[in-house]
């Protein structure tokens, strides 16, 4: 692919346009973030059950609430025991695979052979979870609060080539939720910050991610310039 001087000049224009569009997008992102930050900083901060219940009953609106999330009806699988908010059981099969491998000897000759190897491969999963949860002692539906991540618990082999891996969320997790307190309840799927206090949760919610946008935008710009070079640009010579 030969790049001409006119293509280089044209690509400079493309980069300039992309940078300009990027700044426009960033400006809108910043404006949205300022609006959301104002919402987060003005949200009520709650740490006790009585204030939590009062906030729901009086529809106070947005709030950061710190407390303990627990399963009202803990679940488990008999083979692992214990009590959990959520448990996932992943089945894996020990499977034979083949692949073609090419090697080069000291004389520069290429040799191809088939290599055999084994791996544990995903073969399906199932899960169980509580139907009801409690937060700050107040019971509600399981889906009201985002479930904290499940972590590895155990591996149990059924046979030499079949095993089950178990991942679970503890029955009790302390942390902070960001939610909307209205009509005697909280908003659906309220975000939960596991093992995080209110101040740290606010910091996470208000931190800027503009640098992520610029990384993606630079990659998009680079792709656009490369695509331009790859095209037939004879029209530039007319």
Secondary structure, 3 states (H helix, E strand, C coil): CCCCHHHHHHHHHHHHHHHHHHHHHHHHHHHHHHHHHHHHHHCEEECCHHHHHHHHHCCCEEEEEEEEEEECCCECCCCCCCCEEEEEEEEEEEEEEEEEEEEECCCCCEEEEEEEEEEEEEEEEEEEECCEEEECCEEEEHHHECCCCCEEEEEEEEECCEEEEEEEEECEEEEEEEEEEECCECCCCEEEEECCCHHHHHHHHHCCCHHHHHHHHHHHHHHHHHHHHHCCCHHHHC
